[in-house]
Structure formats: C-alpha cells, structure tokens
Amino acid sequence: MKFLVRLILLTAAIFIVSYFFPSLVKVDSISTAFVAALLLALINSFIRPLVYVLALPFRLLTFGLITLVINGAMLFLVSAIFPEFKVMGWWQAVLAAVLISFTSSVLNQLAEDEKD
C-alpha cells in the first residue's frame, strides 16, 4: 500500500514538473506520467544502487554532487525506454530530476502529515 501511495505521489510530481516546466519534461497525460513514474521507481530500485556503488570514487571526489548527474541519468534512461515521456536534453534531465525529487519530497511530507 505504501508503494502505491508513493508511486501516485511520484506520478503527481512528474506531472506537476512537466506542467510548470514544459521546456524540461514533456508528458501528455496522467497515464503517461504514471508509466514514467513506475519505470523510474523500477530503475531506481534495481539500476541506481549499482551505479551508486560504481560511482563511489566520483561521489567522494565531488562531495556527492555527482548524485545529481546520476539522478538525471536515471530520468534520461526512462525517457529512452518510454518515448511518450520526453526529456528535452541532458542538463534538462538533471534539472528535472532535481525538481521532481523536491516536489516528490514535499508531496510525501504532506501525505505523512495528513496520515498523522
């Protein structure tokens, strides 16, 4: 149940970012945002941990800033797998990943506050 709630909130975050920043991410419908959120959740569960381990030396050298690039790469990978979800470019993917992460965090915090 918690996974489904977080998936719905991630869907909302993707849709909100695509609505307010259409030059970064293009999503045509809420169902497209849901599939993109599902793919992003799967990629973040299986591929991102491996990339984090491989990028550990770079994370140490850049004091963790490479994490922003890794998150952008995961979003760009979703765009490559699912053509209906369009990221306009590499640096746009990094910025969109930051905005989606921030929006998702705010929505998750609001959902937890409502639950209490």
N, C-alpha and C positions, 0 to 999 in steps of 0.2 A: 504494500500500500504506500509506504514511504517513497519507494522508487517511482511509482506512478505520479505522486504529487510533485516530486522533484522534476520529473520529465515534463509535466504540464507547465510548471514554472519556467523551465528552460525553454519550452516552446514559446511561452509568452515573452520571455526575454529576447529571443531571436526575432520574434515578430515586432516587438517594440523598437529594437535597434534598426531593423530594416525599414520600419515606418518613418522614424525620425532621421535616419541617415541612409537614404537610398543610394548615395554615392559609394557606400562601403559594401552593403549587402543587399541583394535583391531576392525577395521572397514574394511569390504571387498570392499565396493563400495560407490560411492557418494550417491546412493539412500538409502543405509543403514544409512549413516551419516545424510541424510535429515530426515528420520523417527526418528532417535535418537534425532535430534535437535527439531523436532516437539513435541516429548514426553517430552523432557527436558523443553521446553517452557511451556507446559501444566502443568507439575509438579511444575515448578517454579511459575506459576500463581495461582495455587489452593492449593497445599500442603505446599510449603515452607513458606508462610505467617503464617500459623497455627503453624508450627514447630518453627518459629522465636518467636512467642508470647509465646509458651510454654517454650522455652529455654531462655527467657529473664533473669532469675536469673543467669544462667550459662554465658550468654553473659556479664553480669555486672562483675561477678567474674573473668572471663578470659580476660577482656578488649576487648571483641569482637573476640578473637581468635577461639572461638567455631564456628564462622561463617564458617571458612574453613572446619571444620568437617561436618557441616550441608550441605554445597555445595557438598562435597564428598558423603554424604549420598544420596543426590538427584540424583547424577550421578550413584551411585551404584543401586538405585531404578530403573533407566532407564535400566540399564544392567539386572536387574532381570525381568523386564517386557518384554524387547525386546532382546531375546537371540542372535540375529545376532550382536548386539553391546556388545562387551565383555570388561569388566574392569577386569584386572588381579588380583586385590586384594583390600583390604580396604584402605591401605595407598596409593596405586597406584591411587585409585579413588580420594582421597583428592588432591594428586599432580596433577592429570589430570584435576580436576576441577579448580585448580589454573591456570594451563596453558591454559585451554580452555577459562576461564574468561579473562585472559590477552590478548590472541590472538583475542578474540571477541571484546574486548575494542579497540585494535589497529585497527582492521578492521572497526569497527563502526566509529572511529575517522577519518580514511582515507575516508570513504564514505561520512561523513559530510563535510570534506574539499573539496571533489570533487563537492558536491552539491552547495557550496558557490561560 
